[in-house]
Amino acid sequence: MIQAFGLTSNSRKDLPPAVDDVSFEAHAGRVTVLLGAQGAGKTTALRLMLELQQGRGITYFRGRPLHRIAHPSLEVGVLLGDVPGHPARTVRGHLRMLCAAAGVPVRRADEVLEVVGLVSLRDERLATLSRGMDRRLGLGCALLPDPHTLVLDDPADGLSTRESQWLYGMLRAHADQGGTVLFTTTDPKEAARAADRVVTLEKGRLVADQEATEFARTRLRPRVAVRSPHAARLAALLTKEARTTRRSVEVVREGGNRLSVYGSTCADVGETAFRHGILVHQLADEIGDMGPVAERLSSDTAATSDTPGARQATQPGGTERQAAASQATGEAGTPTPGPTSTSEGDERRARCAEPLETADPLSPLPPPISVRSAPSPLRPLRYELRRAAGVGTGFVTGAAVLVTSALTAVLLAGLGHTPQPRLLAAWPRELPLPPAALGAGLLGALAFGDEFRHPALAADRGTVPRRLGLLAAKLVVAAATALLLAVLTVGCDAEVLYLVYGRELAEVPADWLSLSASWTGLVVGCAWAGVLAAGVFRSTTAGLAAVVTVPILVVPLVQKVLAGSSVRTAAGFPARMREVLLLQWPFGGERYLSAVARVIVQPVGGALALSLTALLSAYLLTTLRSRAR
């Protein structure tokens, strides 16, 4: 169950807090709704519960706050707004990536796709999904790790009646299996139809916490639903009789042949229609737009028709709920038929009436997960590989870097006065970094994009993005990508220079070992700087800015410090360092250490090492702070 105590958001300047001292409970095996108009504070309350927003109060999920749960994504399935993810990622690829993040078997993605009805769209891009398909995918993402609790923010927003019925059927099936379901909505009729308990918010404050039956009785208006081919004439007669008898009766034309009569009864409306010879196809007591009340709302007047709304929710443990759950899990038989007429002649005419929309039968919920990886559910390297390879951003960036480097190398060779190492790296003196280093930094800065967008990952504070295992996986993948980009860049530049100008400009330099170490260190260092900066500042732009800042600001600062006057100097430090350490390594290992030392003492290398050290320290500090909270 969910227990929320004193949820209060931080004040916004002179405005009152969006949520002020909200407390409620959502029990297991039941569907609970947070109801309120736009701006009532529903989304803010959810974000406070999931610790995605600063504020006061505490929320327990089965007795533990979220930050005390080792792996929250296995406990709470979250859907806030649209399904966040790279628009170029496929539906199946997105779910497989989340499987690695949650540590569940990859076959779980196919099971969920079958349940939510997206098997035929598994190769479609996220950007091409309709609103209804996006909602299905969002529910699939929430169900993927088989969580006990579902927290959904307005999941039926923008859906048709048919799609909404499908969604609520899935939520009801999850609750019937013992899970806890909490979702928000702005429609009171929808809340009464789909929920067991309704928690009402108004201007950030709790105004009611009621059972759905009590909510419908006290906060929704009863009415009589009428269908007649002479609806306009019947409406005029009902209005005239109400004025004559001085009764407060309101008649609303719902469109077509449907009327909603407030302040009257089925008996009064039926008698009026009978006296004036008006044919009636439907006559039923309703609460709002919920459909016939029947047992669900304990009405004294029996309904004469059955609509989709009446099949959605019943009393806890009642036979109607069991039938609805059976239909939701694919166990029910045929759908409930359309409207029933009030006479045999009306029944014949009703066959020509507009058919009602029925919900699709649902597949069963995905089976429970029997395989749990230990000790951590996260598989960082597998997740990072699927994240990086699931979209074409890396491939497009790499191709752009190779083309730009080749054209730059040809142009520099034609102008002359450029050393051969800079030609092979396509690095003009006028630019702070070569294209390969900028491309590697961009790919590194994009490493944390999915975690920032996806609430299921952002809420999992113990795993993503502050887990050191995930950071190591991102650094390994970024280094491998940068190394491959560095080798391909030099190879492509050498080949293009050979084709255009001949063998002279494509020869291997004499000091290729130290140059290769410098080149590799530069490209990999830029990629790591992008990864660390994006993780610290939670922004791709900040990650790329950190890469560009190294040669523009940090390098001149380091050169200025080293060139400054001091009482004592460190002249001869490299030679003494080599004498003390390097000569003691067997099998010629001092050669490689010497090359690394020469790279670090260069201005760019020293500045890059300094920046990486500062970013790594900041990342570790934020990790420790998040774990201590």
C-alpha positions in Angstrom: 0.0 0.0 0.0 0.9 3.7 -0.3 0.9 6.0 2.7 1.5 9.7 2.0 1.9 12.1 5.0 2.0 15.9 4.9 3.0 16.3 1.3 3.9 20.0 0.8 5.8 21.5 -2.1 8.2 24.4 -1.7 6.6 27.8 -2.1 7.0 29.6 -5.4 8.0 33.2 -4.7 4.8 34.9 -3.4 2.5 32.2 -4.6 1.1 29.5 -2.2 2.6 26.0 -2.5 1.2 23.8 -5.3 0.5 21.1 -2.7 -0.1 21.9 1.0 -0.3 19.2 3.7 -1.8 16.4 1.6 -2.1 13.0 3.4 -3.9 9.9 2.1 -3.6 6.1 1.7 -3.9 3.8 -1.3 -4.5 0.2 -0.3 -3.3 -2.9 -2.1 -5.8 -4.7 -4.2 -7.7 -1.5 -4.9 -7.6 1.3 -7.5 -7.2 4.8 -6.0 -7.7 8.1 -7.9 -6.3 11.5 -7.2 -9.0 13.8 -8.6 -8.8 17.5 -9.3 -9.0 20.2 -11.9 -6.0 21.4 -13.9 -3.6 23.1 -11.4 -5.0 21.3 -8.4 -1.6 19.8 -7.5 -2.1 16.2 -8.6 1.2 15.9 -10.6 3.1 17.8 -8.0 1.8 15.4 -5.4 3.0 12.4 -7.4 6.4 14.0 -8.0 6.8 14.6 -4.2 5.8 11.0 -3.5 8.4 9.8 -6.0 11.1 12.1 -4.7 11.4 13.9 -8.0 10.7 17.3 -6.6 11.9 19.1 -3.5 9.4 19.6 -0.7 8.3 18.3 2.7 6.4 15.2 3.8 7.1 11.5 3.4 5.6 8.6 1.4 5.8 5.0 2.3 5.6 2.2 -0.3 4.7 -0.9 1.7 6.3 0.6 4.8 9.4 2.1 3.3 10.2 5.4 1.7 11.5 5.3 -1.9 15.0 6.3 -1.0 15.2 3.3 1.4 14.2 0.8 -1.2 17.3 -0.8 -2.8 15.8 -0.9 -6.3 12.7 1.3 -6.5 11.9 0.4 -10.2 11.1 -3.2 -9.0 8.6 -1.8 -6.5 7.0 1.2 -8.3 6.0 1.4 -11.9 5.8 5.0 -13.0 4.2 6.9 -15.9 4.3 10.7 -15.9 3.1 12.4 -19.1 4.2 11.0 -22.4 6.5 8.1 -22.7 10.0 9.7 -22.6 12.6 8.3 -24.9 14.6 9.0 -28.0 12.2 9.5 -30.9 14.3 7.3 -33.2 14.4 4.3 -30.8 12.1 1.4 -31.7 9.3 0.2 -29.3 11.0 -3.1 -28.8 14.5 -1.5 -28.4 13.1 0.9 -25.8 11.7 -1.9 -23.7 14.8 -4.1 -24.1 16.9 -1.1 -22.9 14.7 -0.8 -19.8 14.9 -4.6 -19.2 18.7 -4.1 -18.8 18.1 -1.1 -16.5 15.8 -3.1 -14.3 17.8 -6.3 -14.5 14.9 -8.5 -15.8 15.3 -11.1 -18.6 15.1 -9.7 -22.1 12.2 -11.9 -22.9 10.1 -9.7 -20.6 10.0 -7.1 -23.4 8.2 -9.5 -25.8 5.8 -10.6 -23.0 4.8 -7.0 -22.3 4.5 -6.1 -26.0 2.0 -9.0 -26.4 0.0 -7.9 -23.3 -0.4 -4.2 -24.3 -1.1 -5.1 -28.0 2.0 -3.6 -29.6 3.5 -6.7 -31.2 2.7 -5.5 -34.7 4.3 -2.1 -33.9 7.5 -3.4 -32.1 9.7 -2.1 -34.9 8.0 1.3 -35.1 9.9 4.4 -33.9 8.6 6.2 -30.8 8.1 9.4 -32.7 5.5 7.7 -35.0 3.2 6.3 -32.3 -0.3 7.7 -31.9 -1.6 8.9 -28.6 -3.3 5.6 -27.8 -0.3 3.5 -28.7 1.9 5.8 -26.6 -0.3 5.2 -23.6 -0.1 1.4 -24.2 3.7 1.7 -24.4 3.7 3.8 -21.2 1.7 1.2 -19.3 4.1 -1.5 -20.7 7.1 0.4 -19.4 5.5 0.6 -16.0 4.6 -3.1 -15.9 8.0 -4.2 -17.3 9.8 -5.0 -13.9 6.6 -6.6 -12.5 6.2 -3.9 -9.8 3.7 -4.1 -6.9 2.6 -0.5 -7.2 1.6 1.5 -10.3 1.7 5.3 -10.1 0.3 6.9 -13.3 -0.4 10.6 -14.1 -3.6 11.1 -16.1 -3.1 7.9 -18.1 -6.3 8.3 -20.1 -5.6 11.9 -21.2 -6.5 12.2 -24.9 -7.7 8.6 -25.3 -10.9 7.5 -26.9 -13.7 5.8 -24.8 -12.6 2.4 -26.2 -8.9 3.0 -25.3 -9.8 4.3 -21.9 -11.9 1.2 -21.2 -8.9 -1.0 -22.2 -6.5 1.0 -19.9 -8.8 0.9 -16.9 -9.4 -2.8 -17.5 -5.6 -3.4 -17.2 -5.4 -1.4 -14.0 -8.3 -3.3 -12.5 -6.6 -6.6 -13.4 -3.4 -5.5 -11.7 -5.3 -4.5 -8.6 -7.3 -7.8 -8.6 -3.9 -9.6 -8.5 -3.1 -7.8 -5.2 -1.2 -4.8 -6.6 -1.7 -1.1 -5.6 -2.9 1.3 -8.3 -2.8 5.1 -8.0 -3.6 7.4 -10.9 -4.8 11.0 -11.5 -7.6 12.4 -13.5 -9.6 15.6 -14.0 -12.9 13.9 -14.8 -15.1 13.1 -11.8 -17.3 10.6 -13.8 -14.2 8.8 -14.9 -12.9 8.6 -11.3 -16.2 7.2 -10.0 -16.4 4.7 -12.9 -12.8 3.3 -12.6 -11.8 3.6 -8.9 -12.6 2.1 -5.6 -11.5 5.2 -3.7 -11.4 8.9 -4.8 -9.1 11.4 -3.2 -10.1 14.9 -4.2 -7.7 17.8 -4.4 -8.5 21.5 -4.8 -5.9 24.3 -5.0 -3.3 22.0 -3.5 -5.4 20.9 -0.5 -7.2 17.7 0.3 -10.9 18.3 0.3 -12.4 14.8 0.3 -11.2 11.2 0.7 -14.2 8.9 -0.1 -15.2 5.5 -1.3 -16.2 5.6 -4.9 -19.9 4.9 -4.1 -20.0 7.6 -1.5 -18.2 10.0 -3.9 -20.8 9.3 -6.7 -23.7 9.7 -4.3 -22.5 13.0 -2.8 -20.6 14.8 -5.5 -22.2 13.7 -8.8 -25.6 14.8 -10.1 -28.2 12.1 -10.7 -30.0 12.2 -13.9 -32.3 10.3 -16.3 -30.8 9.3 -19.6 -33.3 9.2 -22.5 -33.0 8.1 -26.1 -35.9 8.9 -28.5 -36.2 9.7 -32.2 -38.4 12.6 -31.0 -35.9 14.0 -28.5 -36.6 17.7 -29.3 -40.3 17.3 -28.8 -39.9 15.4 -25.6 -37.4 18.0 -24.3 -39.9 20.8 -25.0 -42.7 18.9 -23.2 -40.6 18.1 -20.2 -39.6 21.8 -19.9 -43.2 23.0 -20.2 -44.5 20.6 -17.6 -41.7 21.6 -15.2 -42.7 25.2 -15.5 -46.3 24.4 -15.0 -45.7 22.3 -11.9 -43.0 24.7 -10.7 -40.4 22.0 -10.4 -36.6 22.4 -10.8 -36.0 20.3 -13.9 -33.1 20.8 -16.3 -33.2 19.2 -19.8 -29.9 19.0 -21.7 -29.6 17.9 -25.3 -26.6 15.6 -25.5 -26.6 15.4 -29.3 -28.5 13.2 -31.7 -31.5 11.5 -30.1 -30.1 11.6 -26.5 -31.4 13.7 -23.6 -30.1 14.1 -20.0 -32.9 15.1 -17.6 -31.8 16.5 -14.2 -34.2 16.8 -11.3 -36.7 14.2 -12.5 -37.2 10.4 -12.4 -37.6 7.6 -14.9 -41.3 7.3 -13.9 -42.1 11.0 -14.6 -40.2 11.1 -17.9 -41.8 7.8 -19.0 -45.3 9.0 -18.1 -44.8 12.2 -20.1 -43.6 10.3 -23.1 -46.6 7.8 -22.8 -49.2 10.5 -22.6 -48.0 12.2 -25.7 -47.3 9.1 -27.7 -43.5 9.6 -27.9 -41.4 6.5 -28.7 -38.6 5.9 -26.3 -35.6 3.7 -27.0 -33.8 4.1 -23.7 -34.8 5.3 -20.2 -32.3 4.8 -17.4 -31.2 6.4 -14.1 -27.6 7.5 -14.2 -25.1 9.4 -12.1 -23.3 11.9 -14.2 -22.2 10.0 -17.4 -21.4 6.8 -15.6 -24.2 4.8 -17.2 -26.9 2.9 -15.3 -26.3 2.8 -11.6 -27.8 -0.6 -10.8 -25.9 -2.3 -7.9 -22.8 -0.1 -8.3 -24.5 3.0 -6.9 -27.4 1.3 -5.0 -30.1 3.0 -7.0 -33.7 2.5 -6.1 -34.8 2.6 -9.7 -33.7 -0.3 -11.9 -31.9 0.6 -15.1 -33.4 -0.5 -18.4 -30.2 -0.6 -20.4 -26.6 -1.6 -20.1 -23.9 0.8 -21.2 -20.1 0.4 -21.3 -19.8 2.6 -18.2 -21.8 0.2 -16.1 -19.4 -2.6 -16.8 -16.3 -0.8 -15.5 -16.5 -0.8 -11.7 -18.5 -2.6 -9.0 -18.5 -3.0 -5.3 -15.3 -4.5 -3.8 -15.5 -8.3 -4.1 -18.9 -8.1 -5.9 -19.9 -10.3 -8.9 -19.9 -7.5 -11.3 -16.2 -6.6 -10.5 -15.3 -10.3 -11.0 -17.0 -10.2 -14.4 -15.1 -7.0 -15.3 -11.8 -8.5 -14.1 -12.5 -11.7 -16.1 -13.2 -9.6 -19.2 -10.0 -7.5 -18.5 -7.8 -10.6 -18.3 -9.3 -12.3 -21.3 -11.4 -14.8 -19.3 -14.8 -13.4 -20.0 -17.1 -14.4 -22.8 -18.7 -12.1 -25.2 -19.2 -8.4 -24.5 -22.3 -7.1 -22.9 -24.9 -6.3 -25.6 -26.0 -2.8 -26.6 -29.0 -0.9 -25.3 -32.3 -2.7 -24.5 -35.6 -1.1 -25.5 -38.6 -0.5 -23.3 -40.9 -2.6 -25.5 -40.9 -5.2 -28.2 -41.5 -2.6 -30.9 -38.7 -0.5 -29.5 -36.4 -3.5 -29.5 -36.9 -4.0 -33.2 -36.2 -0.3 -33.8 -33.2 -0.3 -31.5 -31.5 -2.8 -33.8 -31.1 0.1 -36.3 -29.8 2.5 -33.7 -26.2 3.5 -33.5 -24.1 0.7 -31.9 -22.2 1.3 -28.7 -18.5 1.0 -28.6 -17.2 -2.0 -26.7 -13.8 -2.6 -25.3 -11.3 -5.0 -26.8 -10.8 -8.2 -24.8 -7.5 -8.1 -23.0 -4.7 -10.5 -22.8 -3.6 -11.6 -19.3 -1.1 -9.5 -17.4 2.5 -10.6 -18.0 3.5 -13.5 -15.8 5.5 -12.7 -12.6 9.3 -12.6 -13.1 10.9 -15.8 -11.7 14.5 -14.7 -12.5 16.2 -12.1 -10.3 19.8 -11.2 -10.8 21.9 -10.8 -7.7 23.1 -8.7 -5.9 22.1 -5.8 -8.2 19.2 -5.8 -10.7 21.1 -3.4 -13.0 23.2 -4.7 -15.8 25.1 -1.6 -16.6 27.2 -2.6 -19.6 24.3 -4.3 -21.3 22.1 -1.3 -20.6 24.7 1.2 -21.9 25.3 -0.8 -25.1 21.6 -1.0 -25.9 21.2 2.7 -25.1 24.0 3.8 -27.3 23.4 1.4 -30.2 19.6 1.7 -30.1 19.5 5.0 -32.0 21.5 6.3 -35.0 22.9 9.4 -33.2 26.3 7.8 -32.7 26.6 6.5 -36.2 25.5 9.8 -37.7 28.0 11.7 -35.5 30.8 9.4 -36.4 30.1 9.7 -40.1 30.0 13.5 -39.8 33.3 13.6 -37.9 35.0 11.4 -40.6 33.8 13.5 -43.5 34.7 16.8 -41.7 38.1 15.5 -40.8 38.9 14.3 -44.3 37.8 17.6 -45.9 39.8 19.6 -43.3 42.9 17.5 -43.9 42.8 18.0 -47.6 42.2 21.8 -47.2 45.2 22.1 -44.7 47.4 20.1 -47.0 46.6 22.4 -49.9 47.3 25.5 -47.9 50.6 24.1 -46.6 52.6 25.1 -43.5 50.8 22.5 -41.4 52.8 19.7 -39.6 52.1 16.2 -40.7 50.7 15.1 -37.2 48.2 17.9 -37.4 47.3 16.9 -41.0 46.5 13.4 -39.9 44.4 14.6 -37.0 42.8 17.3 -39.1 43.6 19.8 -36.4 44.1 23.4 -37.6 46.0 25.7 -35.2 43.1 28.1 -35.2 40.7 25.5 -33.7 40.8 24.6 -29.9 40.0 21.0 -30.7 39.9 18.7 -33.7 36.6 17.4 -35.1 37.2 13.9 -33.7 37.6 15.2 -30.1 34.5 17.4 -30.4 32.5 14.4 -31.8 33.7 12.2 -28.9 32.8 14.8 -26.4 29.3 15.2 -27.9 28.7 11.4 -27.7 29.9 11.4 -24.1 27.6 14.3 -23.3 24.7 12.4 -24.7 25.3 9.4 -22.4 22.9 10.5 -19.6 20.0 11.7 -21.8 17.7 8.7 -21.3 18.0 8.7 -17.6 17.0 12.4 -17.4 13.9 11.8 -19.6 12.6 8.5 -18.2 10.9 8.8 -14.8 11.3 5.0 -14.2 15.0 5.6 -14.3 15.1 9.0 -12.6 13.0 7.6 -9.7 15.5 4.8 -9.3 17.9 6.9 -7.4 19.9 3.9 -6.1 20.6 2.7 -9.6 20.4 5.5 -12.2 22.1 7.8 -12.7 24.2 7.9 -9.5 25.4 4.3 -9.4 29.2 4.0 -9.8 28.7 0.7 -11.7 26.7 2.6 -14.3 29.3 5.4 -14.5 32.0 2.8 -15.1 30.0 1.2 -17.9 29.4 4.6 -19.5 33.1 5.5 -19.3 34.1 2.1 -20.8 31.6 2.5 -23.7 32.6 6.1 -24.2 36.3 5.2 -24.3 35.8 2.4 -26.8 33.7 4.7 -29.0 36.3 7.5 -28.8 39.2 5.1 -29.5 37.4 3.7 -32.6 36.6 7.2 -33.7 40.3 8.3 -33.3 41.6 5.3 -35.2 39.1 5.7 -38.1 39.8 9.5 -38.3 43.5 9.0 -38.7 43.1 6.2 -41.1 40.5 8.0 -43.3 42.6 11.2 -43.3 45.8 9.3 -44.3 43.9 7.5 -47.1 42.4 10.7 -48.4 45.7 12.5 -48.3 47.3 9.6 -50.2 44.6 9.7 -52.9 44.8 13.5 -53.4 48.5 14.3 -52.8 50.4 11.1 -52.9 52.4 9.0 -50.5 54.5 11.8 -49.1 51.8 13.2 -46.8 50.5 9.8 -45.7 53.8 8.5 -44.2 53.9 7.3 -40.6 55.7 9.9 -38.4 58.9 8.7 -36.7 57.6 9.4 -33.1 54.3 7.7 -33.8 54.1 6.1 -30.4 54.0 9.3 -28.4 51.8 10.9 -31.0 49.4 8.0 -30.8 49.3 8.2 -27.0 48.7 11.9 -27.1 46.0 11.6 -29.8 44.2 8.7 -28.0 44.4 10.5 -24.6 42.9 13.7 -26.1 39.9 12.0 -27.8 39.2 9.6 -24.9 39.7 12.5 -22.4 37.1 14.6 -24.2 34.6 11.8 -24.2 35.1 11.2 -20.5 34.8 15.0 -19.8 31.4 15.0 -21.6 30.2 11.9 -19.7 31.2 13.3 -16.3 29.9 16.8 -16.9 26.6 15.6 -18.2 26.2 13.4 -15.1 27.2 16.2 -12.7 25.1 18.9 -14.2 22.3 16.7 -15.6 22.5 18.4 -19.0 23.9 17.4 -22.4 24.6 21.1 -23.1 26.7 21.3 -20.0 28.6 18.2 -21.0 29.6 19.6 -24.4 30.4 23.0 -22.8 32.8 21.3 -20.4 34.6 19.7 -23.4 35.0 23.0 -25.2 36.0 24.8 -22.0 39.2 22.8 -21.5 41.2 24.2 -24.5 39.6 27.7 -24.3 39.8 28.5 -20.6 41.6 25.8 -18.7 44.7 25.5 -21.0 45.5 29.2 -20.9 45.0 29.2 -17.2 47.4 26.3 -16.7 50.0 27.9 -19.0 49.7 31.2 -17.1 50.2 29.4 -13.8 53.2 27.5 -15.1 54.8 30.6 -16.6 54.4 32.7 -13.5 57.4 33.7 -11.4 58.2 31.8 -8.2 61.0 31.6 -5.7 61.8 28.0 -6.4 61.2 26.1 -9.7 60.8 22.4 -10.5 63.4 22.4 -13.2 64.5 18.9 -14.1 61.4 17.2 -12.4 60.6 15.0 -15.5 64.2 13.7 -15.6 64.3 12.9 -11.9 60.9 11.3 -12.1 62.1 9.1 -14.9 65.2 8.2 -12.9 63.3 7.2 -9.8 60.4 5.3 -11.3 60.6 4.6 -15.0 63.9 2.8 -15.1 62.8 0.3 -12.5 60.1 -1.3 -14.8 60.9 -4.6 -16.5 60.4 -5.6 -20.1 60.8 -2.0 -21.4 57.6 -0.8 -19.6 59.3 2.6 -19.0 58.8 3.5 -22.6 55.0 3.4 -22.3 55.0 5.2 -19.0 57.3 7.8 -20.4 54.9 8.4 -23.3 52.0 8.8 -20.8 54.1 11.3 -18.8 54.9 13.3 -21.9 51.2 13.5 -22.8 50.2 14.7 -19.3 52.9 17.4 -19.1 51.6 18.9 -22.4 49.3 22.0 -21.8 46.2 20.3 -23.3 46.9 17.0 -21.6 47.5 18.6 -18.2 44.4 20.8 -18.5 42.3 17.8 -19.5 43.6 15.7 -16.7 42.8 18.5 -14.3 39.3 18.9 -15.6 38.6 15.1 -15.4 39.9 15.0 -11.9 37.6 17.9 -10.9 34.5 16.4 -12.6 35.1 12.9 -11.2 35.4 14.4 -7.7 32.2 16.3 -8.2 30.4 13.2 -9.4 31.6 11.2 -6.4 30.5 13.9 -4.1 27.0 14.1 -5.6 26.8 10.3 -5.4 27.7 10.2 -1.7 25.2 13.0 -1.0 22.4 11.2 -2.8 23.1 8.0 -0.9 23.2 9.8 2.5 19.8 11.4 2.0 
